[in-house]
């Protein structure tokens, strides 16, 4: 099941939880990017800096922004670029 999605530049980025089991919280993320018009899958991105709450997707240059809780319990916005 998808967790979240964002659309930009004719593409849709969908966030999925990597590890889920009944009654337990989900952890880990991966993203699938597809053509927003046709639904054709363009790429998959796993792990790395992309853990957190999906905040924004930008198609050009392709990058994901995620919201995290910092060690001092504040919020931080982290940009994960495609390698």
C-alpha positions in Angstrom: 0.0 0.0 0.0 1.3 3.5 -0.8 1.9 5.8 2.2 2.0 9.1 0.3 2.5 10.6 -3.2 3.5 13.8 -4.8 3.2 15.0 -8.5 5.6 17.3 -10.3 6.7 17.8 -13.9 4.4 15.1 -15.3 5.8 12.5 -12.9 4.3 11.0 -9.8 6.5 9.8 -6.9 4.8 7.3 -4.6 6.2 6.4 -1.1 5.9 2.9 0.2 6.8 1.5 3.6 9.5 -1.1 3.3 8.8 -3.3 6.3 5.3 -3.7 7.7 3.6 -6.4 9.7 0.2 -6.7 11.3 0.0 -4.7 14.6 3.6 -3.3 14.3 4.6 0.1 13.0 6.1 0.4 9.5 9.7 1.5 9.0 11.9 2.1 6.1 10.9 3.8 2.8 11.2 3.3 -0.9 9.9 5.4 -3.7 8.6 4.6 -7.2 8.5 7.3 -9.8 6.1 6.9 -12.7 4.9 8.9 -15.7 1.8 10.7 -14.3 -0.1 10.4 -17.6 0.6 6.7 -18.5 1.5 5.2 -15.2 4.6 3.7 -16.7 7.3 3.1 -14.0 10.4 5.2 -14.6 12.5 4.3 -11.5 12.7 2.9 -8.0 14.6 4.5 -5.1 15.4 2.7 -1.9 16.7 3.8 1.6 19.5 6.2 1.9 18.6 9.7 3.1 15.0 9.3 2.2 13.7 8.0 5.6 11.2 10.3 7.2 7.8 11.8 6.3 7.5 12.5 2.6 7.2 16.3 2.2 8.0 17.2 -1.4 9.0 15.7 -4.7 10.8 17.8 -7.5 11.1 16.3 -11.0 13.9 18.5 -12.3 16.4 17.9 -10.9 14.9 14.9 -9.4 14.9 15.0 -5.5 12.8 14.0 -2.5 12.4 16.2 0.6 11.5 14.4 3.9 10.6 15.7 7.3 12.4 14.2 10.3 12.6 14.7 14.0 16.1 15.7 15.1 17.9 14.4 18.1 17.0 17.5 20.1 13.3 16.8 19.2 13.0 19.6 16.6 11.9 19.2 13.0 14.3 19.1 10.1 13.8 19.0 6.4 16.2 16.8 4.6 16.7 16.7 0.8 17.6 13.4 -0.7 19.0 13.7 -4.2 19.0 10.8 -6.7 22.4 9.4 -7.3 
